Amino acid sequence: MRDRLLAGVIVVPFALGLSAGAAPDRGEVAFTFQDPAIVESSGLAVQGGLVLTTNDSGDAGRVFAVDPATGRTVGVTRWSDEPTDVEALAPAGGGEVWVGDIGDNTGSRDSVQVARVPVGRGDRSVDVATYDLTYPHGPADAESLLADPATGRLYVATKSVFGGRLYEAPATLSADAPNRLRPVGDVLPIATDATFLPDGEHLVVRDYSQAAVYGFPSMERLATFRLPRQDQGEGIAVAADGTLLVSSEGQGSDVLRVALPDAVRRALEPTSSPSPSVAPSGGSRSRSGEELPETTDTERPAWPWLLTGAAGLVAVGVLLRSLRTR
């Protein structure tokens, strides 16, 4: 009985997420991964006309460069023999990508790692520096790595049933000492990937069935929208045309193209004239030295708390019943 109860409690959050967020169709297929070695696509990035992905934990440290016109792998970069739990990618520019070895399902890692890895057509093995990241309040699980398109600064969004949090890495990473992350704001529960939009003033965080758009750096949640059905959606990236690409685990899985709904686009439109600090059109924008908020009052969904309360009531009921039968 106890084992069945525990299994039910664990499954419920995923069931609730799928039933609440599932879209009515499979979405537009942008391409299908053709490489049988891509079995657990868990991170997604777009750079230089190629789509980049990496397998979840259990694989060697590899980044696959895929031609979106065919779905075929055109290059593989091997950067590590034994990473711990690779979960995410983020564009780094200059023919490189950030790889996030940031998974921690058991909450036992004193630090997680990121590495800047060269990618592109052709196979290569590289020896790259890794950078340790530490959380201010102890270990946390994460599957989302983002890079600010204006500054290149890295951000990590944690994954939790009760809502995750966005953390900011130092502007310059040290390879010789731990890099302490700083909390910025709250994100939706069970975050499986995230990306900045090209304007650098908004970011999108996804879970298994929906995505939320946040203003940056305020971290105000501006809109939420459903994603197409996927078996286990764990990737999101911005395509060259401004649409979103979303990926799922599984061999031969489809990468779907998602346009921001009109209502979401309207929510992202500026409500006032641009700040004087914003560069003119065509200029480069910088947020160097800008202070980001430590926390936000972003609304968290109520279902995790209701779930916990319900599970507690069930557990109490089971305990009382067992006492009566003694």
C-alpha positions, -999 to +999 in steps of 0.1 A: +000+000+000+027+025+010+047+018-022+016+022-044+007+055-026+042+069-031+042+059-067+009+077-072+021+109-055+052+109-078+031+104-110+004+130-102+024+161-110+033+149-145-003+138-151-016+171-140+009+190-162+001+169-193-037+171-189-036+209-182-011+219-209-015+194-238-023+211-271-048+196-295-023+186-321+013+174-327+024+208-341+044+215-373+074+191-377+105+212-386+127+181-390+133+147-375+166+136-359+180+109-383+211+100-362+204+068-341+230+081-316+206+109-306+185+090-282+178+115-254+179+150-269+179+171-237+192+205-249+187+225-280+205+255-295+206+272-330+239+286-343+254+291-377+224+276-396+227+244-376+207+229-347+228+216-319+217+190-293+232+167-267+221+135-250+209+134-214+229+117-187+245+083-194+262+094-227+297+106-232+302+143-236+290+149-271+274+178-290+256+169-323+254+195-351+223+188-372+213+202-406+177+213-401+171+208-438+176+171-436+177+162-399+211+145-405+240+149-382+268+168-400+293+171-371+300+158-336+322+174-310+335+151-282+344+173-252+343+149-222+345+112-216+325+111-184+303+141-176+279+137-147+245+147-160+245+169-192+211+186-196+213+218-216+229+239-242+231+277-248+245+297-277+280+311-271+287+327-304+319+324-325+311+288-335+308+277-299+281+266-275+278+264-238+272+229-225+255+226-191+264+195-170+239+208-145+216+179-137+213+168-100+182+146-095+195+134-061+205+169-048+240+156-040+264+177-061+284+203-044+289+221-077+277+217-113+297+225-144+295+244-177+320+242-206+324+263-238+326+239-267+334+245-304+308+231-327+301+229-364+304+206-394+329+178-391+339+156-362+364+167-336+376+159-301+385+188-279+400+195-245+381+225-230+380+242-196+351+235-173+337+260-148+322+251-115+289+267-105+276+267-070+242+276-056+239+300-026+216+277-007+229+242-015+225+217-043+196+220-068+185+201-099+185+220-132+179+213-169+179+249-183+209+270-194+206+304-210+230+330-224+220+366-226+223+376-263+234+411-253+261+404-227+268+367-231+262+362-194+250+327-183+219+319-164+206+286-149+169+278-142+163+252-116+137+224-119+114+218-090+078+206-085+071+237-064+086+262-089+121+268-100+143+298-098+165+317-123+201+321-112+227+345-126+264+334-131+292+359-126+300+381-156+334+365-160+338+328-150+368+315-132+382+281-141+402+280-109+375+286-082+338+280-078+315+305-094+287+314-071+253+318-087+229+346-076+191+343-075+172+365-099+136+355-099+111+326-100+102+304-129+075+278-135+077+243-119+094+214-137+114+236-160+130+214-187+147+241-208+148+278-215+160+304-239+163+341-243+143+357-272+165+377-296+156+410-281+173+400-249+144+415-229+123+384-227+130+347-220+109+316-225+109+287-200+092+254-209+080+224-190+067+192-205+035+207-218+036+245-217+059+276-218+060+308-199+074+341-212+091+365-187+103+400-189+140+405-183+155+415-160+122+421-140+113+383-143+076+393-144+056+365-160+039+381-191+022+351-207+018+314-207+009+292-237+005+255-245+031+236-265+024+208-289+022+173-275+056+156-271+065+123-253+090+141-231+097+177-242+131+188-229+145+213-255+136+248-267+156+272-289+149+302-312+151+295-349+166+320-374+131+331-384+121+339-348+099+309-343+106+284-315+120+249-320+110+223-293+125+189-290+118+157-272+137+127-259+135+094-280+154+080-309+142+095-342+121+121-324+106+152-342+117+187-336+086+209-338+082+245-349+061+267-327+051+303-334+044+326-305+006+330-303-008+364-312-019+370-277+016+364-264+031+387-290+007+414-279+018+409-243+054+414-253+048+447-271+062+477-252+037+498-233+057+530-232+085+547-251+119+531-250+142+539-221+170+563-230+194+535-221+182+514-250+205+516-280+191+529-313+180+504-339+210+485-353+232+494-323+244+469-297+227+470-263+246+464-231+234+458-195+269+459-181+267+470-145+229+469-144+216+456-110+192+427-113+165+421-087+173+395-061+138+381-060+104+387-076+068+382-066+061+361-097+030+341-091+036+304-086+009+278-096-013+265-067-014+228-078+019+217-062+008+230-029-027+214-033-010+182-043+012+182-012-018+189+010-038+161-006-009+136-003-006+146+034-043+139+040-041+106+022-010+096+043-028+106+075-059+086+065-038+055+058-021+059+092-053+062+111-068+033+092-038+011+101-041+021+138-077+011+139-070-023+125-045-032+152 
